[in-house]
Amino acid sequence: MRRYPNLKTIAFIGNYLPRRCGIATFTSDLLQAVAKEGDKIDCWAIAMNDIPEGYAYPKQVRFELNVNSIADYQLAAEFLNVNKVDVVSLQHEYGIYGGDYGNLILSLIRNLRMPVITTLHSILPNPNTTQEKIIKSIAEISNKIVVMSQKAVSFLKDIYKVPIEKIALIHHGIPDLPFIDPNFFKDQFGVEGKKVFLTFGLINPGKGIEIMIDALPAIIRKHPDVVYIILGATHPNIKKENGEAYRHSLQRRARDLDVENNLIFHNRFVDLNELCEFLGVADIYITPYLNKEQITSGTLAYALGAGKAIISTPYWYAEEILAEGRGIIVPFNDSNSIAEKIINLLDNEAEGHNMRKQAYLFSRKMIWKEVARNYLEIFDELVQKRSCYPESLSRRKSLRTTPFEMPDPKFDHLYRLTDDVGILQHANYIIPNRNHGYCTDDNARAIITVLLAQNLSLEDKFLNKYGYRYLSFILHAFNEDNNRFRNFMSYDRKWIEEMGSEDSHGRAIWSLGFTIGVSDVKEYENVALEIFDKAVESLSKFNSPRALAFGLIGIHAYLSRFSGDRRIKLYRKEIAHKLFEMYCQNAQDDWPWIENIVAYDNGKIPQALLMSGQWLQRQDMVEAGLQSLDWLLRIQTSEKGHLTPIGNNGWYPKGGEIARFDQQPLEVQSILEACIEAFKVTQDKKWILEAQRCLEWYLGRNDLNISIYDYKTGGCSDGLSAKGKARNQGAESTLAWLLSLLNMYYLDTLLEVDIITKESE
């Protein structure tokens, strides 16, 4: 037993068994192997929960973390620090952590006080900007990056610019299996006397199993005594979206080809012991995957360790691990090649046996005992180095954008105000007031709220159900007779008008564009597309600056998804010029504003100018947006430095007095979102501070020093008057609060990605 004197406690972060996924299996196996090899080292795990109730974890899991709770990531960091863990081993793959491409994990590891070793289970060769920044940030924070193939090393070095000395190649761990004759276990599975082919793992369309099924008729004609075993449950995400459609299509394909008697499905997730038995009976292991972009494969590693004859398509990991005669590579989507190679192996047993031997001998360095030693040596070295040369923790500390803990999003009052039609406009205290019915304005804000929460991975199980209702209301509000949105509907589901205001039309376009731009629910996108063009065409004829601004923000969201839509791009240019011309005609040095009165929802105008100026490459529009936003903040700042939104009891007419009350949450939300856009355009952190000041207004940093957000109900008071806060918590104010909070979370995730990148420049 080797000694690792610097290690007392090691914590592993990732998914964990009994959760059914490859990362859970890997984390569990790695922890157990390290604990066994490290003798008296205390090894335990922090497990990611993707369902509210979690899983029946073993005692090794000491802390459970809700994947969608930002607060949980911060608590997990504190838990690790308090327990004085020596080193943390992080398992990373896109999709297992919350936030935009899983960036919430950065808020955990950045605040740790011990070395972090990250194992990357996938590395994209063509990442988008956010994906690239996340991996670069993880690499900067981590003391060591572990990958499982030479290809992964090259990607990290050449694409992500990670220093080679920071990268370690450690093979995917495998159980230490004996090199046995495949016939040994066949009687236990009822396949004695047959040649067995095996594919195992979570089943999804990317596995290419249909290609292997297509190869079976040719194989059976030459060797009728074959059976193909497909072992594994359908991937949970695939099953959630499409049920068992893929598996059923495979079964139909087998019947059509008259090979169903040579095919066995085991639709379940098997434990290691049972998996080893299945591997034992296999004569040939098949991975007919369809995509080249796979940097590692636990299933292929297991087959190699069992000494199987392997046939695979040329995805990256297979090309590398099966080189030098350890397996056979066939082209993608080529059932004829698969059939030819299998028949050749069955006809030439000596060749197959030699391949098995080469694979088995190579895999000895991949058994968990050796892999655990490799990890432990890195862990021990890093802890020793830290004790001799203490590292500054400043780069780990999150440069928090907020001087306070932001509340967790709470959607209780949103649900309370929503019925099967949509969201009701008003409330008596917190009780929905049916007398005033519904409006398009609020349902537009509501669908944006739901989608923003889902995009941040903050949704709970009810949100999606309510999103359908809000979007349905918006679609029903569109009047095909005049291509305009209605706004007000009575509680008995009757429209009060045939055409709503220009502003409500603009807000509806904002919601549709946002739906198309960010939703990953295809049905949302499809129905929104049906009326988006018509609605934008009507918008181009409007004269309300706020309507134009709302519409432009929606158009920008739409173009983030369909950037090549020339028709909508032309409308954007036309409407942006119209809004800018309005501003130029009215703005003066002492009144840099688009109208002769500062009224409501004012921040939307500079936000639209900033977006348009950036994407149309019009610096004059950008400057107009920044100048008007800066002015709005100056005239809405008290002597004590807190925000004082212009009141709706008179507004602020040019040459007149600014109405101090009644202050509206809607105005604060619009200014906050404009500040975030200003930061995105300029990267000037003063706009972050201004956005913080806006959020603080809801929480008590205002003229009366009282919180208008209700922590208990999740609602927001309808406004602030000289006598105090309004008692009612209606839809507009509650949605303004939620949009403000969610946008601050969005800003925080942007900064989590950017901090390390900027510090290292």
C-alpha positions, 0 to 999 in steps of 0.5 A: 500500500502506497503512502500519501502523507499529505492527504486526509480528506478528498471530496468529489463533485459530480453526479453519483449513483444511483443516479443513472448516467455515465458521470454518476458511474465514473464519480462513484467508481473513482471515489471508491478506487481512491478510497481503497488505494488511499487506505485511511484517506476520508473520501466523500462526495457532493452529488448533483440533484436533477430532481427535487427529491434527490436520490437514495445515495450511499453514505459516501455522499455528504452533501446534496446540491440542487443543480438549479439553485445558485444558493446551493453552489455557494453553500457547497463551497462553504461546506467544503471550506468549513470541513477543511477538505485537502483537495477537490476532484471535480467531474465536468461535462456540459449538462450536469450543472445549472446555468448557461452551459453549466456555468454555475459551477464556477461560483462553487470552485472559485470560492474554494480554499483548497486545490481543485483538480478537474476531470473534463469528460468532453471537450468541444473542438468548436465551442461557442463563446460562452462554452469556450469561456467556461472551460478557460475559466475552469482551467484557470481556477483548477490546479490541474486538468485531467483528460482521458485521451491525447486528442483531448490534450491537443484540444486543450492546448491548441483551442483553449490555450491551457498550458501543457504543464497544467494538463494530465492524461489519465485513462478512463478507469475500468474494472479489473476483469479476467481474460476469459473465454466468451463461452464461459457464461453463455449458458447463463444467458441462454445464448450457448452455441451462439456468437454474441455481439454486444452494445451497451450504455444509455440508449439514444439516437447518436448510438447508431444502433440502427446501422448495426441492425442493418448489417445483421441480414448479411451476417446471418446469411453467413453465420445464422447462429449469431445474436446481437444484445443491446444492453441499457436503458434509454437515456433519461433526457431522451426518454423525457422528451421522446419516450421510447420512440428510438427503441421502438423504431429499432424494434420495428427495423428488426422486424422489417429486416426479419432479424428480430429473433437474432436481437435481444433488448435489455432495457435497464440500467445494470450494475457493475457485476451484471455488466461484467457478466454481459461483457464476458459472454460477448464475442464482439463488441460494437460501437456504431456511433454516428458522430466523430466528436466524442473525446472519451467513452466509458463503454468502449474502455470497459470493452477494452478491459474485458479483452473483447474483439471490438469494431467501432466507427472512427470517433476520436476516442475509438481511433486513439484507443483502438490503434495498433491492432487493438480493434477495427475501425469502420466508416460512419453509417456503413452497415456493409463494412460492419457486416464485412468485418464481423464476418471476417472475424468470425471466419478467422478466430486467430485474428480475433483472439490476437486483437483481444489479447492486444486490447487486454494487455493495453488496458492493464494501465486503465484498471481502477487501481492504476487510475486511482494511483495516478489521481492520488499522486497528483492530489498529494503533490498539489497539497504538498506544493500548497503547504510549501508555497501558499497560493493567493486565493484572490483569483478564487474569490468571486468578485461579487457584483452585489453587496448583498445576498440576492433572494432566491427567485420565488414564483409562488405569487406568479402561480397564485395570479395565474389561472387556466386563461393566463395571468390576472392583472390585479390583486386585492392584497395577495388575492387575485382580483377577477374584476379587472380580468387579463391583459396582453401586457402582463402575459407578455411579461409573464412568458418572458419571465418563465423563459428567462428562468428556464434559460438560467436553469432556475425553473421548478416543476410548475413553470413550464406548465404556466408558460404554455398558458401565457404564450397561448394568451399572446397568440389568442390576443393577435387579431388576424383581421387587422394584424394587431394585438388586443390588450384587455380581456374581461374575466368571462374571456371576452375581449374588450377591444379589437385593437390594443395600444401600440405599446401593448403590441410592442410588448407582445412582439418583445415576448414573441421574439424572446420566445423564439430566441431563447426557448428550447421548446420547439412548439413554443418557437413554431407557434410564435413564428406563425404571427411574428412577421405580421406583428413586426410589419404592423409595428413599422407603422407605429409612432409610439417610441416605447412600442418601437423600443419594445418591438426592437428588443423583441426583434433583436432576440429573434435575430439571435436565433435566425440572424439570416432573416433578411426581411426582419433585419430590414425592419430592424434597420427601419424601426431603429432609424425611426426611433433614433430620428425621434430622439435626435429631433427632440433631444437637447444638451440639457434634455437628452430625451426622446419626448417632452415628458419622462413618463413610464418604462423609460429604460426601454428606449436607451436599451433599444438604442444600445442594442440597435447601435451595436448590431447596426454598427451605429456608434451615434445610436450607442452614444444616444443610448448611453447619454439618455440612460445616464441622464435618466439615472441622474434625475432619478437619484436622491441626494442620499444616492439611492434610486428615486423612480419618477412617480406616476402622479404627474411624471416629469414634464420638460420645464416642470417638477419631477413627481416624487410619488407614486414610484412604480416597479416597472420603471425600475425594471426598465432601467435595470435591464438598460444598465445590463445592456450598457454593461454588455456594450461598454464593459464599464462596471459602473453599469453593474453598480447602477443595476445593483442600485435598481435591485436594491430599491425593491429590497429597501434602499429607497425613499422610505427604507422599506422593502416592497418585495414580499419575501413571504409571498414572493409578490411585489407591492404595486408601488411606493407612495408618500404614505408607504408601500401599496398593499396590493401585489398585482401582476405588473409589479410582481413580474417587474420584480421577477424580471429584475431579479432574474436579469441580475442572476443573468448578469451574475452568470455573465460575470462568473464566466468573464472574471477569470478571463479578464484577470488573466489578460 
